[in-house]
Amino acid sequence: MDEAALPGGFTTADLLPGASLTFSVQVTPAALPLGADYRVAVDASSVTGALAGQVKVDQLKMETISCAHSAAVTLSAPPDGLGAPGSIVNYPYTVTNVGNAANSFTLSVQGPADWPGALYADDGAGGGVAGDAVRQSGETVPSASSGVLAPGVSYRFFLAQTIPAGSSDGTHADTRVSAAGTGASGLDQVTTSASTATISLAESVRNLTQGGAFAPSANALPGDTLEYRLAVTNSGSAPAASVGINSAVPANTTTLPGSLRVSTVASGEGSACAVALCGWVRLTGGSVVAHLGGGASEAAGGSLPPGTTLYVYFRAQVE
């Protein structure tokens, strides 16, 4: 039918069985509140024939219409990270325009002055793929704005967080990344921690002849046999590399052949740990030399995981 206004409804011509008529309903609200729901009831009734007076009322329609600009934005929240002192931890971010009109978002970063952070575009430079959330060495273009984003469109970038050299294990900083546009803004806070190995050495001794437990020192007489224990611990949160010790044999003692071993047992009992797993120890020029950890060799120490302690034992007779 013609798209002419028909206030109050209209009467169709006679419709044959199975015939239909299409028409549209235009709604003109008196007010325009954001996100309003408008419900328009449309009914059809028969005015002639056997169905005269019957009304069809199942044509209730509801439409939700956006009556004005609605600005909104989402900013992704990557998990907290850690790294070695002096390294850079890269966090991938995505800012998305979830409003119903184009918008541009200013990007900024705030954090402690001694933990510098910078934003870079995830543009795929240097052989990578744009927007892949994996920072390549060539992705060095600073990112201060998303540019104009249409509704539903995203922009991807990185926060490059530097961990100060010399940071001790467990020190951390909170950094805030924000995206601010017209009528909408987003904020995320990420925590970056320094992760490093912390090696300590504790020496103790026990008198096997007289009996007693390991202690920092032990009373002994000439001819007594002493057992020394050197405990090497990594109390940090990162593996320690090239772990080794070089400890002089105590004066006025003679090291007993075959008594040097590396173990994971603090009591001094049990057999030696496998060389491939724990390393090896030998007597060299009056000193106990041990290359410790997985993968240790005669040339260098190996790797000691966080929270791990290895024990070097040797026995000596008091002169």
C-alpha positions in Angstrom: 0.0 0.0 0.0 1.1 3.6 -0.3 3.2 5.0 2.5 0.6 7.7 3.4 -0.1 8.6 7.0 -3.3 7.1 8.3 -3.9 8.3 11.8 -6.1 6.1 13.8 -5.9 3.1 11.5 -7.5 2.2 8.2 -9.8 -0.4 6.6 -8.4 -2.7 4.0 -10.2 -3.8 0.9 -11.7 -7.2 0.9 -8.9 -9.8 1.3 -9.3 -13.2 -0.3 -8.5 -16.4 1.7 -4.7 -16.5 2.1 -4.2 -12.9 0.9 -2.2 -10.4 3.0 -1.5 -6.7 3.3 1.8 -5.2 4.4 2.0 -1.9 6.2 4.5 -0.1 8.5 4.2 1.7 11.8 6.1 4.8 12.5 6.7 5.8 16.1 7.4 9.5 17.0 8.2 9.7 20.8 7.5 12.9 22.6 10.7 12.5 24.6 14.1 10.9 23.9 15.5 9.3 27.0 18.5 7.1 26.4 17.8 3.4 25.9 14.0 3.8 26.0 11.7 0.9 25.1 8.6 1.7 23.0 5.7 -0.7 22.9 3.1 -0.3 20.1 0.1 -2.5 20.0 -1.3 -3.2 16.6 -4.6 -5.2 16.2 -6.7 -6.3 13.3 -10.4 -7.0 13.4 -12.9 -8.3 10.8 -15.7 -6.0 10.0 -17.7 -8.2 7.5 -18.4 -11.8 6.9 -18.6 -14.7 9.3 -15.7 -13.4 11.4 -17.2 -9.9 11.9 -16.2 -8.5 15.3 -13.3 -10.8 15.9 -10.0 -9.1 16.8 -6.5 -10.5 16.3 -4.4 -9.2 19.2 -1.1 -11.2 18.8 0.6 -8.4 16.9 2.1 -6.6 19.9 5.5 -5.2 18.9 8.4 -3.9 21.1 11.4 -2.1 19.7 14.4 -0.7 21.7 15.7 2.3 19.9 18.9 4.3 20.7 17.8 7.9 20.9 21.2 9.6 21.3 25.0 9.1 21.2 26.2 6.6 23.9 29.9 6.5 24.5 31.6 3.4 26.1 35.0 1.7 26.0 36.6 -1.5 27.3 40.3 -1.9 28.2 41.6 -5.4 28.6 43.4 -6.5 31.8 46.4 -8.7 31.3 47.7 -10.8 34.2 50.5 -9.5 36.4 54.0 -10.4 35.4 57.5 -10.9 36.6 61.0 -10.7 35.1 64.7 -10.5 35.9 66.2 -7.2 37.1 67.1 -5.1 34.2 64.6 -6.8 31.8 61.5 -5.5 30.1 58.1 -7.2 30.7 55.6 -6.6 27.8 51.9 -6.6 28.5 49.5 -6.7 25.5 46.4 -4.4 25.7 43.3 -4.1 23.7 41.1 -1.0 23.8 37.6 -1.4 22.2 35.0 1.2 21.3 31.8 -0.4 22.6 29.8 2.8 22.1 27.4 3.5 19.3 29.4 6.2 17.6 33.0 6.7 16.4 35.4 7.8 19.2 39.2 8.3 19.7 41.0 7.3 22.9 44.1 8.9 24.4 46.5 6.3 25.9 48.7 7.0 28.9 50.7 5.2 31.5 51.5 6.1 35.1 53.9 4.4 37.5 56.9 4.9 39.8 59.7 7.0 38.3 62.3 4.3 38.8 60.1 1.7 37.1 59.7 3.3 33.7 56.9 2.2 31.5 56.1 3.0 27.8 53.4 2.2 25.3 54.0 0.8 21.8 51.8 -0.1 18.9 51.1 -3.8 18.2 51.7 -3.0 14.5 53.6 -6.2 13.4 56.8 -4.4 12.6 60.0 -6.5 12.7 58.5 -9.7 11.2 55.5 -10.1 13.5 51.8 -10.1 12.9 49.8 -6.9 13.7 47.6 -7.4 16.7 49.0 -10.8 17.7 49.8 -9.7 21.3 53.4 -10.9 21.0 55.8 -8.0 20.9 58.6 -8.2 18.3 61.9 -6.4 18.4 60.8 -4.1 15.6 57.6 -2.9 17.3 59.0 0.3 18.6 56.4 2.9 17.5 55.2 4.9 20.5 51.4 4.7 21.0 49.6 7.7 22.5 46.3 7.3 20.8 44.0 4.6 19.4 43.1 6.8 16.5 39.4 7.1 15.5 37.6 3.8 16.2 34.3 2.9 14.7 31.8 1.2 17.0 33.0 -2.4 17.8 36.5 -1.8 16.5 39.6 -2.4 18.6 43.1 -1.1 18.8 46.0 -3.2 20.2 49.2 -1.9 21.9 51.8 -2.9 24.5 52.9 -1.7 27.9 56.7 -2.2 28.1 57.6 -2.2 31.8 61.2 -2.0 32.7 62.4 -3.7 35.9 65.3 -1.7 37.4 68.7 -3.3 37.4 69.7 -4.4 40.9 66.2 -5.0 42.1 66.0 -7.6 44.8 63.8 -10.6 44.5 60.1 -9.9 45.1 60.3 -6.1 44.8 57.4 -4.9 42.6 55.6 -1.8 41.2 52.0 -1.0 40.2 51.5 0.6 36.8 48.3 2.1 35.5 47.3 2.2 31.9 44.4 4.4 30.8 42.3 5.0 27.7 40.3 8.2 27.7 37.9 9.3 24.9 34.9 11.6 24.5 32.5 10.6 27.3 34.2 7.3 28.1 37.4 6.1 29.7 39.0 2.8 30.9 41.7 2.1 33.4 43.8 -1.0 34.3 46.5 -1.6 36.9 49.1 -4.2 36.5 51.8 -5.4 39.0 55.3 -6.3 37.9 57.7 -8.1 40.2 61.4 -8.7 40.1 62.3 -12.4 40.0 65.9 -13.4 40.7 67.8 -16.2 42.4 69.0 -15.7 46.0 71.8 -18.1 46.9 72.9 -18.7 50.5 75.5 -21.0 52.1 75.2 -22.4 55.6 78.0 -24.5 57.2 77.6 -26.9 60.1 79.4 -29.8 61.6 78.8 -32.8 63.9 81.1 -35.1 65.9 80.6 -38.7 64.7 82.9 -40.1 67.3 81.2 -38.5 70.3 77.7 -38.2 68.8 75.5 -35.2 68.3 73.5 -33.3 65.8 74.7 -30.8 63.2 75.6 -27.4 64.7 77.6 -24.3 63.8 80.5 -25.8 65.7 81.5 -29.0 67.6 83.9 -29.9 70.3 86.5 -32.5 69.3 89.5 -34.4 70.5 92.4 -35.5 68.4 91.4 -38.6 66.5 87.7 -37.8 66.4 85.9 -37.9 63.1 83.9 -34.9 62.1 81.3 -34.6 59.4 80.9 -31.3 57.7 77.7 -30.1 55.9 77.6 -27.3 53.4 73.9 -26.3 52.6 73.4 -24.4 49.4 69.9 -22.9 49.1 68.2 -20.9 46.4 65.5 -18.9 48.3 64.7 -16.7 45.4 61.9 -17.0 42.8 64.0 -17.7 39.8 66.4 -20.6 39.0 70.0 -20.0 39.9 72.6 -20.7 37.2 76.3 -21.8 37.4 76.0 -22.8 41.1 79.2 -23.8 42.8 81.1 -23.5 46.0 84.8 -23.6 46.9 85.4 -24.1 50.7 88.7 -24.6 52.4 89.1 -27.8 54.5 89.3 -26.8 58.2 92.8 -26.5 59.6 94.3 -29.3 61.6 92.1 -32.0 60.0 92.6 -34.6 57.3 89.8 -35.3 54.8 88.8 -38.9 54.7 88.9 -40.5 51.3 85.5 -41.4 49.7 83.5 -39.2 52.2 82.6 -36.4 49.7 79.1 -36.5 48.3 76.2 -34.3 47.3 72.8 -35.1 48.8 69.2 -33.7 49.0 68.8 -35.0 52.6 69.5 -32.6 55.5 70.1 -35.4 58.1 73.3 -36.6 56.5 71.9 -40.1 56.1 71.1 -41.8 52.8 73.1 -42.2 49.6 74.5 -39.6 47.3 72.3 -37.8 44.7 72.8 -38.7 41.1 75.4 -36.5 39.4 73.1 -35.5 36.6 70.5 -34.2 39.0 72.6 -32.6 41.7 76.2 -32.2 40.5 79.5 -33.4 41.8 82.2 -32.6 44.4 85.9 -33.2 44.7 88.9 -32.2 46.9 91.3 -29.9 45.1 94.3 -28.4 46.7 93.0 -28.3 50.3 89.6 -27.1 49.3 86.2 -28.7 48.7 85.0 -27.7 45.2 81.5 -28.5 44.1 79.6 -27.7 40.9 76.0 -28.1 41.9 72.5 -28.3 40.2 71.0 -30.0 37.2 73.4 -30.1 34.2 76.5 -29.3 36.3 79.8 -30.4 34.8 83.5 -30.3 35.8 83.8 -27.0 34.0 80.8 -25.1 35.5 77.9 -25.3 37.9 74.4 -26.2 36.9 70.9 -24.8 37.6 69.2 -24.8 41.1 65.4 -24.3 41.1 63.8 -21.9 43.5 63.2 -23.3 47.0 65.8 -26.0 46.5 68.6 -26.9 48.9 71.6 -29.2 48.1 73.9 -30.5 50.8 77.6 -31.2 50.3 79.1 -33.6 52.9 82.6 -34.6 53.7 84.3 -36.1 56.7 87.6 -35.2 58.3 89.7 -36.6 61.2 91.1 -34.2 63.8 94.8 -34.2 64.0 
